[in-house]
Amino acid sequence: MKIKNSIAFVTGANRGLGLALARELLARGAKKVYAGVRNPAGVDIPGVEVVKLDVTDPASIAAAAAQCSDTNILVNNAGIARITNSTLDPEIIDSAREIFETNFYGVIRTSQAFAPVLAANGGGAIVNVLSDATWMSRPMLAAYSATKSAAWSFTNALRVELREKGTQVLGLHVGFMDTDMTKGFEMQKVSPEDVSAQTFDALEAGKEEVLADEGTRAIKQSLAGEQTFYLNPPDIV
């Protein structure tokens, strides 16, 4: 999938990784970039067309897909995270329901709405932003991790189904990034700009998965060994 002259729709593009992805698309010569945001008021991204989108609202998604019917790249970036004190915290149930609405059902809804659009435009690509939490769950992010594992599973099934329709599906796995979501947390972080560059390098190379940082690559590699990181998470990851 070539970025030059493409028309892309990025969900959650008003800040963080979504904003970096939108800017990287423009830098690579995308003809048009739509930024799907819940509240367009006050959002002004040079070179980007802002579109109202709430990934938890089917009507909002349908309206965005109809408005942006020239799209041939969909980037499912919108996501939320909530921290709980423990896996035994009673609040984790309500927290999980909230996060699943955005991180899992939101990905399904937007993919279902835009896949026919991509097919009608001759095929294209869907990029789903996942996480290292897909394979290693930390107690304080147990609900978030569950949503990313579910989204990974859906991504893998979606990829198989859409290949015959000429649509490439790329899963992006990444750990902690230097964004508002991790502000105040002291840990090793990667820049969203570097992640964006790796993502579109992989897309243009025809790849179907990108592991965007050292920690994520180590976690994925450990899955084939006897000492998998999800059983005994190392302090360095």
Phi and psi restraints in degrees (value plus and minus 20) as a CYANA .aco file:
   2 LYS   PHI    -113.4   -73.4
   2 LYS   PSI     117.4   157.4
   3 ILE   PHI     -99.2   -59.2
   3 ILE   PSI     -58.5   -18.5
   4 LYS   PHI     -76.3   -36.3
   4 LYS   PSI     107.4   147.4
   5 ASN   PHI      49.5    89.5
   5 ASN   PSI      -9.8    30.2
   6 SER   PHI     -99.5   -59.5
   6 SER   PSI     147.5   187.5
   7 ILE   PHI    -145.1  -105.1
   7 ILE   PSI      96.9   136.9
   8 ALA   PHI    -137.0   -97.0
   8 ALA   PSI     129.0   169.0
   9 PHE   PHI    -142.7  -102.7
   9 PHE   PSI     100.7   140.7
  10 VAL   PHI    -135.3   -95.3
  10 VAL   PSI     100.1   140.1
  11 THR   PHI    -102.4   -62.4
  11 THR   PSI     127.6   167.6
  12 GLY   PHI      40.3    80.3
  12 GLY   PSI      25.6    65.6
  13 ALA   PHI    -117.9   -77.9
  13 ALA   PSI      -8.5    31.5
  14 ASN   PHI    -105.9   -65.9
  14 ASN   PSI     -29.4    10.6
  15 ARG   PHI    -182.4  -142.4
  15 ARG   PSI     154.7   194.7
  16 GLY   PHI      36.4    76.4
  16 GLY   PSI    -158.5  -118.5
  17 LEU   PHI     -83.1   -43.1
  17 LEU   PSI     -59.3   -19.3
  18 GLY   PHI     -78.7   -38.7
  18 GLY   PSI     -63.2   -23.2
  19 LEU   PHI     -84.7   -44.7
  19 LEU   PSI     -62.7   -22.7
  20 ALA   PHI     -82.8   -42.8
  20 ALA   PSI     -59.3   -19.3
  21 LEU   PHI     -84.8   -44.8
  21 LEU   PSI     -62.7   -22.7
  22 ALA   PHI     -82.1   -42.1
  22 ALA   PSI     -63.6   -23.6
  23 ARG   PHI     -86.3   -46.3
  23 ARG   PSI     -57.3   -17.3
  24 GLU   PHI     -87.0   -47.0
  24 GLU   PSI     -58.0   -18.0
  25 LEU   PHI     -79.9   -39.9
  25 LEU   PSI     -65.5   -25.5
  26 LEU   PHI     -83.1   -43.1
  26 LEU   PSI     -62.2   -22.2
  27 ALA   PHI     -83.3   -43.3
  27 ALA   PSI     -47.1    -7.1
  28 ARG   PHI    -112.3   -72.3
  28 ARG   PSI     -12.9    27.1
  29 GLY   PHI      73.9   113.9
  29 GLY   PSI      -0.7    39.3
  30 ALA   PHI     -78.9   -38.9
  30 ALA   PSI     117.8   157.8
  31 LYS   PHI     -89.5   -49.5
  31 LYS   PSI     -56.7   -16.7
  32 LYS   PHI    -173.3  -133.3
  32 LYS   PSI     122.2   162.2
  33 VAL   PHI    -150.1  -110.1
  33 VAL   PSI     102.4   142.4
  34 TYR   PHI    -115.1   -75.1
  34 TYR   PSI     119.0   159.0
  35 ALA   PHI    -132.9   -92.9
  35 ALA   PSI      89.9   129.9
  36 GLY   PHI    -104.7   -64.7
  36 GLY   PSI      98.2   138.2
  37 VAL   PHI    -156.1  -116.1
  37 VAL   PSI     131.8   171.8
  38 ARG   PHI     -85.4   -45.4
  38 ARG   PSI     -62.8   -22.8
  39 ASN   PHI    -147.8  -107.8
  39 ASN   PSI      78.0   118.0
  40 PRO   PHI     -86.9   -46.9
  40 PRO   PSI     -38.6     1.4
  41 ALA   PHI     -78.6   -38.6
  41 ALA   PSI     104.4   144.4
  42 GLY   PHI      63.3   103.3
  42 GLY   PSI     -23.1    16.9
  43 VAL   PHI    -110.4   -70.4
  43 VAL   PSI      95.6   135.6
  44 ASP   PHI    -153.5  -113.5
  44 ASP   PSI      82.0   122.0
  45 ILE   PHI    -132.9   -92.9
  45 ILE   PSI      91.9   131.9
  46 PRO   PHI     -72.4   -32.4
  46 PRO   PSI     107.6   147.6
  47 GLY   PHI      64.1   104.1
  47 GLY   PSI     -22.5    17.5
  48 VAL   PHI    -135.9   -95.9
  48 VAL   PSI     118.2   158.2
  49 GLU   PHI    -113.7   -73.7
  49 GLU   PSI      97.2   137.2
  50 VAL   PHI    -104.3   -64.3
  50 VAL   PSI     112.4   152.4
  51 VAL   PHI    -147.8  -107.8
  51 VAL   PSI     116.1   156.1
  52 LYS   PHI     -89.4   -49.4
  52 LYS   PSI     108.1   148.1
  53 LEU   PHI    -174.7  -134.7
  53 LEU   PSI     107.7   147.7
  54 ASP   PHI    -141.9  -101.9
  54 ASP   PSI      90.8   130.8
  55 VAL   PHI     -91.2   -51.2
  55 VAL   PSI     -26.3    13.7
  56 THR   PHI    -114.4   -74.4
  56 THR   PSI     -19.6    20.4
  57 ASP   PHI    -139.9   -99.9
  57 ASP   PSI      85.9   125.9
  58 PRO   PHI     -75.5   -35.5
  58 PRO   PSI     -58.1   -18.1
  59 ALA   PHI     -85.0   -45.0
  59 ALA   PSI     -59.8   -19.8
  60 SER   PHI     -83.9   -43.9
  60 SER   PSI     -61.3   -21.3
  61 ILE   PHI     -85.9   -45.9
  61 ILE   PSI     -64.3   -24.3
  62 ALA   PHI     -80.9   -40.9
  62 ALA   PSI     -61.1   -21.1
  63 ALA   PHI     -84.7   -44.7
  63 ALA   PSI     -61.0   -21.0
  64 ALA   PHI     -85.8   -45.8
  64 ALA   PSI     -61.5   -21.5
  65 ALA   PHI     -84.9   -44.9
  65 ALA   PSI     -58.0   -18.0
  66 ALA   PHI     -88.9   -48.9
  66 ALA   PSI     -60.4   -20.4
  67 GLN   PHI     -88.0   -48.0
  67 GLN   PSI     -55.8   -15.8
  68 CYS   PHI    -130.1   -90.1
  68 CYS   PSI      31.8    71.8
  69 SER   PHI     -95.1   -55.1
  69 SER   PSI     -20.8    19.2
  70 ASP   PHI    -116.1   -76.1
  70 ASP   PSI     -16.2    23.8
  71 THR   PHI     -84.6   -44.6
  71 THR   PSI     118.0   158.0
  72 ASN   PHI    -148.6  -108.6
  72 ASN   PSI     -19.6    20.4
  73 ILE   PHI    -152.6  -112.6
  73 ILE   PSI     103.8   143.8
  74 LEU   PHI    -130.1   -90.1
  74 LEU   PSI     108.2   148.2
  75 VAL   PHI    -134.3   -94.3
  75 VAL   PSI      89.3   129.3
  76 ASN   PHI    -105.9   -65.9
  76 ASN   PSI      68.3   108.3
  77 ASN   PHI    -126.1   -86.1
  77 ASN   PSI     -46.9    -6.9
  78 ALA   PHI     -73.9   -33.9
  78 ALA   PSI     110.5   150.5
  79 GLY   PHI    -183.7  -143.7
  79 GLY   PSI     136.7   176.7
  80 ILE   PHI    -153.6  -113.6
  80 ILE   PSI     139.6   179.6
  81 ALA   PHI    -158.5  -118.5
  81 ALA   PSI     125.6   165.6
  82 ARG   PHI    -153.1  -113.1
  82 ARG   PSI     117.6   157.6
  83 ILE   PHI    -117.7   -77.7
  83 ILE   PSI     113.8   153.8
  84 THR   PHI    -138.2   -98.2
  84 THR   PSI     136.7   176.7
  85 ASN   PHI     -89.7   -49.7
  85 ASN   PSI     -49.2    -9.2
  86 SER   PHI    -182.9  -142.9
  86 SER   PSI     138.5   178.5
  87 THR   PHI     -87.2   -47.2
  87 THR   PSI     -37.1     2.9
  88 LEU   PHI    -115.6   -75.6
  88 LEU   PSI     -17.9    22.1
  89 ASP   PHI     -87.2   -47.2
  89 ASP   PSI     102.2   142.2
  90 PRO   PHI     -76.2   -36.2
  90 PRO   PSI     -46.0    -6.0
  91 GLU   PHI     -90.2   -50.2
  91 GLU   PSI     -32.6     7.4
  92 ILE   PHI     -84.4   -44.4
  92 ILE   PSI     -46.8    -6.8
  93 ILE   PHI     -85.6   -45.6
  93 ILE   PSI     -73.2   -33.2
  94 ASP   PHI     -84.6   -44.6
  94 ASP   PSI     -57.6   -17.6
  95 SER   PHI     -82.8   -42.8
  95 SER   PSI     -63.7   -23.7
  96 ALA   PHI     -82.7   -42.7
  96 ALA   PSI     -62.4   -22.4
  97 ARG   PHI     -79.2   -39.2
  97 ARG   PSI     -64.1   -24.1
  98 GLU   PHI     -83.3   -43.3
  98 GLU   PSI     -65.6   -25.6
  99 ILE   PHI     -89.5   -49.5
  99 ILE   PSI     -58.6   -18.6
 100 PHE   PHI     -81.1   -41.1
 100 PHE   PSI     -56.1   -16.1
 101 GLU   PHI     -77.6   -37.6
 101 GLU   PSI     -58.6   -18.6
 102 THR   PHI    -110.0   -70.0
 102 THR   PSI     -73.3   -33.3
 103 ASN   PHI     -97.1   -57.1
 103 ASN   PSI     -45.0    -5.0
 104 PHE   PHI    -133.4   -93.4
 104 PHE   PSI     -82.8   -42.8
 105 TYR   PHI     -84.5   -44.5
 105 TYR   PSI     -52.0   -12.0
 106 GLY   PHI     -82.7   -42.7
 106 GLY   PSI     -61.1   -21.1
 107 VAL   PHI     -84.5   -44.5
 107 VAL   PSI     -61.5   -21.5
 108 ILE   PHI     -83.6   -43.6
 108 ILE   PSI     -68.1   -28.1
 109 ARG   PHI     -80.0   -40.0
 109 ARG   PSI     -68.4   -28.4
 110 THR   PHI     -88.6   -48.6
 110 THR   PSI     -56.7   -16.7
 111 SER   PHI     -84.2   -44.2
 111 SER   PSI     -63.1   -23.1
 112 GLN   PHI     -85.3   -45.3
 112 GLN   PSI     -56.2   -16.2
 113 ALA   PHI     -93.8   -53.8
 113 ALA   PSI     -57.8   -17.8
 114 PHE   PHI    -114.6   -74.6
 114 PHE   PSI     -41.4    -1.4
 115 ALA   PHI     -76.3   -36.3
 115 ALA   PSI     -64.4   -24.4
 116 PRO   PHI     -84.5   -44.5
 116 PRO   PSI     -51.7   -11.7
 117 VAL   PHI     -84.3   -44.3
 117 VAL   PSI     -66.0   -26.0
 118 LEU   PHI     -82.5   -42.5
 118 LEU   PSI     -63.4   -23.4
 119 ALA   PHI     -82.4   -42.4
 119 ALA   PSI     -61.6   -21.6
 120 ALA   PHI     -85.3   -45.3
 120 ALA   PSI     -45.6    -5.6
 121 ASN   PHI    -114.4   -74.4
 121 ASN   PSI      -3.3    36.7
 122 GLY   PHI      73.2   113.2
 122 GLY   PSI      -6.7    33.3
 123 GLY   PHI      75.1   115.1
 123 GLY   PSI     150.2   190.2
 124 GLY   PHI    -199.0  -159.0
 124 GLY   PSI    -152.8  -112.8
 125 ALA   PHI    -172.6  -132.6
 125 ALA   PSI     128.3   168.3
 126 ILE   PHI    -143.1  -103.1
 126 ILE   PSI     108.4   148.4
 127 VAL   PHI    -131.9   -91.9
 127 VAL   PSI     100.0   140.0
 128 ASN   PHI    -126.2   -86.2
 128 ASN   PSI     102.1   142.1
 129 VAL   PHI    -102.0   -62.0
 129 VAL   PSI      94.1   134.1
 130 LEU   PHI    -130.1   -90.1
 130 LEU   PSI    -159.1  -119.1
 131 SER   PHI    -189.4  -149.4
 131 SER   PSI     142.9   182.9
 132 ASP   PHI     -88.8   -48.8
 132 ASP   PSI     -40.0     0.0
 133 ALA   PHI     -87.7   -47.7
 133 ALA   PSI     -31.0     9.0
 134 THR   PHI     -75.5   -35.5
 134 THR   PSI     -57.5   -17.5
 135 TRP   PHI    -134.3   -94.3
 135 TRP   PSI     -31.0     9.0
 136 MET   PHI    -162.2  -122.2
 136 MET   PSI      93.4   133.4
 137 SER   PHI    -119.2   -79.2
 137 SER   PSI     107.9   147.9
 138 ARG   PHI    -115.5   -75.5
 138 ARG   PSI     121.2   161.2
 139 PRO   PHI     -71.9   -31.9
 139 PRO   PSI     -61.8   -21.8
 140 MET   PHI     -92.2   -52.2
 140 MET   PSI     -34.7     5.3
 141 LEU   PHI    -141.8  -101.8
 141 LEU   PSI       9.4    49.4
 142 ALA   PHI     -80.9   -40.9
 142 ALA   PSI     -62.3   -22.3
 143 ALA   PHI     -87.8   -47.8
 143 ALA   PSI     -62.9   -22.9
 144 TYR   PHI     -80.5   -40.5
 144 TYR   PSI     -64.8   -24.8
 145 SER   PHI     -80.9   -40.9
 145 SER   PSI     -59.9   -19.9
 146 ALA   PHI     -81.4   -41.4
 146 ALA   PSI     -58.5   -18.5
 147 THR   PHI     -86.8   -46.8
 147 THR   PSI     -57.5   -17.5
 148 LYS   PHI     -93.7   -53.7
 148 LYS   PSI     -54.2   -14.2
 149 SER   PHI     -84.0   -44.0
 149 SER   PSI     -62.1   -22.1
 150 ALA   PHI     -85.0   -45.0
 150 ALA   PSI     -62.5   -22.5
 151 ALA   PHI     -85.0   -45.0
 151 ALA   PSI     -54.7   -14.7
 152 TRP   PHI     -83.8   -43.8
 152 TRP   PSI     -64.9   -24.9
 153 SER   PHI     -80.5   -40.5
 153 SER   PSI     -64.9   -24.9
 154 PHE   PHI     -83.5   -43.5
 154 PHE   PSI     -60.9   -20.9
 155 THR   PHI     -78.6   -38.6
 155 THR   PSI     -62.9   -22.9
 156 ASN   PHI     -84.9   -44.9
 156 ASN   PSI     -59.7   -19.7
 157 ALA   PHI     -90.0   -50.0
 157 ALA   PSI     -60.7   -20.7
 158 LEU   PHI     -81.6   -41.6
 158 LEU   PSI     -59.8   -19.8
 159 ARG   PHI     -79.8   -39.8
 159 ARG   PSI     -66.3   -26.3
 160 VAL   PHI     -81.2   -41.2
 160 VAL   PSI     -63.5   -23.5
 161 GLU   PHI     -90.6   -50.6
 161 GLU   PSI     -57.0   -17.0
 162 LEU   PHI    -108.2   -68.2
 162 LEU   PSI     -31.6     8.4
 163 ARG   PHI     -75.1   -35.1
 163 ARG   PSI     -64.6   -24.6
 164 GLU   PHI     -89.8   -49.8
 164 GLU   PSI     -33.9     6.1
 165 LYS   PHI    -118.2   -78.2
 165 LYS   PSI     -12.4    27.6
 166 GLY   PHI      58.0    98.0
 166 GLY   PSI      -0.4    39.6
 167 THR   PHI    -130.9   -90.9
 167 THR   PSI     103.4   143.4
 168 GLN   PHI    -103.3   -63.3
 168 GLN   PSI     115.6   155.6
 169 VAL   PHI    -138.3   -98.3
 169 VAL   PSI     100.1   140.1
 170 LEU   PHI    -134.8   -94.8
 170 LEU   PSI     106.6   146.6
 171 GLY   PHI    -117.8   -77.8
 171 GLY   PSI     104.2   144.2
 172 LEU   PHI    -123.4   -83.4
 172 LEU   PSI      97.5   137.5
 173 HIS   PHI    -129.6   -89.6
 173 HIS   PSI     108.9   148.9
 174 VAL   PHI    -171.5  -131.5
 174 VAL   PSI     131.0   171.0
 175 GLY   PHI    -109.0   -69.0
 175 GLY   PSI    -160.7  -120.7
 176 PHE   PHI     -91.7   -51.7
 176 PHE   PSI     110.9   150.9
 177 MET   PHI    -133.8   -93.8
 177 MET   PSI     137.8   177.8
 178 ASP   PHI    -102.7   -62.7
 178 ASP   PSI      58.7    98.7
 179 THR   PHI    -152.4  -112.4
 179 THR   PSI     159.0   199.0
 180 ASP   PHI     -79.6   -39.6
 180 ASP   PSI     -51.5   -11.5
 181 MET   PHI     -82.8   -42.8
 181 MET   PSI     -50.2   -10.2
 182 THR   PHI    -128.9   -88.9
 182 THR   PSI      -8.2    31.8
 183 LYS   PHI     -81.8   -41.8
 183 LYS   PSI     110.9   150.9
 184 GLY   PHI      73.5   113.5
 184 GLY   PSI     -28.7    11.3
 185 PHE   PHI    -119.6   -79.6
 185 PHE   PSI     110.2   150.2
 186 GLU   PHI    -113.5   -73.5
 186 GLU   PSI      83.8   123.8
 187 MET   PHI    -180.9  -140.9
 187 MET   PSI     148.8   188.8
 188 GLN   PHI     -89.3   -49.3
 188 GLN   PSI     108.7   148.7
 189 LYS   PHI    -148.9  -108.9
 189 LYS   PSI     131.8   171.8
 190 VAL   PHI    -126.9   -86.9
 190 VAL   PSI     137.7   177.7
 191 SER   PHI    -102.7   -62.7
 191 SER   PSI     121.0   161.0
 192 PRO   PHI     -82.8   -42.8
 192 PRO   PSI     -48.0    -8.0
 193 GLU   PHI     -85.5   -45.5
 193 GLU   PSI     -62.0   -22.0
 194 ASP   PHI     -86.6   -46.6
 194 ASP   PSI     -60.0   -20.0
 195 VAL   PHI     -83.6   -43.6
 195 VAL   PSI     -60.8   -20.8
 196 SER   PHI     -82.3   -42.3
 196 SER   PSI     -63.7   -23.7
 197 ALA   PHI     -82.4   -42.4
 197 ALA   PSI     -64.4   -24.4
 198 GLN   PHI     -83.0   -43.0
 198 GLN   PSI     -58.7   -18.7
 199 THR   PHI     -80.7   -40.7
 199 THR   PSI     -68.8   -28.8
 200 PHE   PHI    -100.6   -60.6
 200 PHE   PSI     -42.1    -2.1
 201 ASP   PHI     -81.4   -41.4
 201 ASP   PSI     -65.7   -25.7
 202 ALA   PHI     -86.0   -46.0
 202 ALA   PSI     -61.3   -21.3
 203 LEU   PHI     -82.1   -42.1
 203 LEU   PSI     -65.4   -25.4
 204 GLU   PHI     -89.6   -49.6
 204 GLU   PSI     -43.2    -3.2
 205 ALA   PHI    -105.2   -65.2
 205 ALA   PSI     -20.5    19.5
 206 GLY   PHI      60.0   100.0
 206 GLY   PSI      -4.4    35.6
 207 LYS   PHI     -98.7   -58.7
 207 LYS   PSI     144.5   184.5
 208 GLU   PHI    -138.5   -98.5
 208 GLU   PSI     -20.7    19.3
 209 GLU   PHI    -174.7  -134.7
 209 GLU   PSI     122.0   162.0
 210 VAL   PHI    -154.5  -114.5
 210 VAL   PSI     111.7   151.7
 211 LEU   PHI    -127.9   -87.9
 211 LEU   PSI      87.2   127.2
 212 ALA   PHI    -111.1   -71.1
 212 ALA   PSI     -17.9    22.1
 213 ASP   PHI    -174.4  -134.4
 213 ASP   PSI     144.8   184.8
 214 GLU   PHI     -80.8   -40.8
 214 GLU   PSI     -62.7   -22.7
 215 GLY   PHI     -82.0   -42.0
 215 GLY   PSI     -62.6   -22.6
 216 THR   PHI     -84.4   -44.4
 216 THR   PSI     -60.9   -20.9
 217 ARG   PHI     -83.8   -43.8
 217 ARG   PSI     -58.3   -18.3
 218 ALA   PHI     -86.7   -46.7
 218 ALA   PSI     -60.9   -20.9
 219 ILE   PHI     -82.9   -42.9
 219 ILE   PSI     -67.7   -27.7
 220 LYS   PHI     -81.8   -41.8
 220 LYS   PSI     -62.4   -22.4
 221 GLN   PHI     -84.9   -44.9
 221 GLN   PSI     -53.4   -13.4
 222 SER   PHI     -88.5   -48.5
 222 SER   PSI     -38.2     1.8
 223 LEU   PHI     -81.0   -41.0
 223 LEU   PSI     -45.9    -5.9
 224 ALA   PHI    -109.4   -69.4
 224 ALA   PSI     -23.2    16.8
 225 GLY   PHI    -123.1   -83.1
 225 GLY   PSI     156.8   196.8
 226 GLU   PHI     -98.6   -58.6
 226 GLU   PSI     -47.8    -7.8
 227 GLN   PHI    -124.1   -84.1
 227 GLN   PSI      51.9    91.9
 228 THR   PHI     -91.9   -51.9
 228 THR   PSI     123.3   163.3
 229 PHE   PHI     -85.0   -45.0
 229 PHE   PSI     -48.7    -8.7
 230 TYR   PHI     -91.0   -51.0
 230 TYR   PSI     -38.9     1.1
 231 LEU   PHI    -103.5   -63.5
 231 LEU   PSI     -59.4   -19.4
 232 ASN   PHI    -158.5  -118.5
 232 ASN   PSI      61.3   101.3
 233 PRO   PHI     -81.4   -41.4
 233 PRO   PSI     105.9   145.9
 234 PRO   PHI     -95.4   -55.4
 234 PRO   PSI     134.1   174.1
 235 ASP   PHI     -85.8   -45.8
 235 ASP   PSI     -45.1    -5.1
 236 ILE   PHI     -99.0   -59.0
 236 ILE   PSI     -33.1     6.9
